[in-house]
Amino acid sequence: MSDYSKSRVSSSSSNHAYVLGLLVMALLVCECSAYGAFWNAIHASVKNDISDKTVLTIHCKSKEDDLGEHRLAYGESFAWNFHQNFMRSTMFWCFMWWRDSTGKYIQGSYEVYKLKRDWHNCHTQCPVSIRKDGIYAYYDELKKFDLLFPWQKKQ
């Protein structure tokens, strides 16, 4: 093979690598703009807004992380930070329970953060408020909390 042919093959390989690199970068930019940059931390929190003297117990986890059980007095919050996963399937759910003023046991397991649902609603600051009638999520666009899930009461 002549030096000229070797030069053309080498140049062609370099061009393919360059084009492939640009394509990968373009895909990453699209992915990151759709659901935020992977390096941005997401701050989630769960706050007990049920009523004075009501203790809310929560146990939150994702596929990768078990955040443990926490007892929250009225007005207290439990907060954590995380990064979205590469597959854009990041989700945290919490099992919660408390007793209402009549002694009825209220409990449920709810998705308190789901990337595909919440990225457009709260971006990197995603508080959840637990109230007497259900679980409320904050919506940036509305500038307020809105009911996400009603409680399922047990007798």
N, C-alpha and C positions, 0 to 999 in steps of 0.2 A: 504494500500500500504506500502510495507516495505521501510526502509530507503535506501536500496540498489536500489530499483526501482525508488524512488524519485530522487536519485543521478544521475541515468542514464538518466531520463527525463530532469533534469536540465542541465546536461552536453550536451545532444543532442540539447536542445534549444540554449545553448551558442554557440555550433558549427555552427548551422544554422545562428545565428545572425552574427557570425564572417565571415562566407562565404558570406552572403549577403552584409556585410560591404565591404569586399574585391571586390566584384562584382561592387558595386556602385562606389568605388574608381577607379577601372579600367575603367569604362565607362566615368567617369569625366576626367580622363587623356586622353582618346581617343578624347573626345569632345574638350578639351582645346588644344590639339596638332593640331587638324584639323583647328581650327580657332583662335588660340591664347588663352591665359588665359583670363578668364572673368574679371580679375582685371586689365588688361593692358588697359590704356586709349588710345583711338584712337584720333589723332589730324587731323582734316580736315580743309581745307581752300580753299577759292575762291579768285582768284586774277584777277584784271582788267588789261589785257595785250592787250587791243583792239588798242588804239592809243591815242596820246597826245590830250588833250581837250575833250575826250569822257568819259562821266560819265555812268557807268554801275549801274543799280539798280537791287538788288536781294532781294528775299524774300524766305528764306529757312525754311524747316520744316521736321519733321518726324511724325510718328503716335503719338508720345508722346510729342514732343517739337516743339514749334513755335519759331524760332529764330528771327523773326521780319524782317522788311524791312531795307535795308542798301544801301546807295549811295556810290559807290566807284569811286574815281577819278583814272585816269590812274596810274598804279603802286601800288595802294592800295589793301589790302587784308582784308577779313573778315575770322576769324578763330574761331573754337569751338572744344571742347573736349567732348567725350562721351565714353560710354562702350557698347559693344555689348549686345543685349538682349539674354535671355536664349534660345529662339527659333532660334537664328542665322538668324534673318530676318531683322536686323537693316538696315534702308535705310533713307537717307536724299535726298530730291529733292529741287531744287531751281527754282522758276519762275524768269526769268531775262528779262530785256529789255534795249535797247539803240537805238540811232539814228545814222545811218552811215553818212559819209561826204556829201551824196546827200540828206539827210533828211529822208531817208527811215527808217521806224520803224522796228527794229529787235527784236523779242521776242521768248521765248520758255520756256518750263518747262522740266527740265532734272534731272535724278537721278545722283546727283554728288557723292554720296557714296552709295554703295550697298555691304553689307558684303560678300555675296557669290561670287560677281565678284571681289571686290577690296582687300580682305584680302590677296590673293596670289600675287596681283600686287604691293601693297604699304604697307601692314602690318599695322603699327601704325602711319605712317606719310603719309597722303594722300592729297597732294595739287592738286588743279584744276586750270588751267589757261584758262581764257576766252579771246579768240582772234577773229580777224575779220572773220575768216572762221569757227569757232566753239569752242566747249568745249574740252579741252585737259586734260587728266589725266596723272599723273606721274606713270611710271612703273619702279620699282626697278631693275628688270632683264635687262631692256634696258638702264637704267640710263638716261632716257630722258622722255619728255612729248610726248604723241601720241594722235592723234585725236580720241575722244570718240564719239562725236555727232557733225554733221555739223549744222549750223544755218538754220532755216526755215525762209526765208525772206518774209515779207508782203509788199504789194504795198501801 
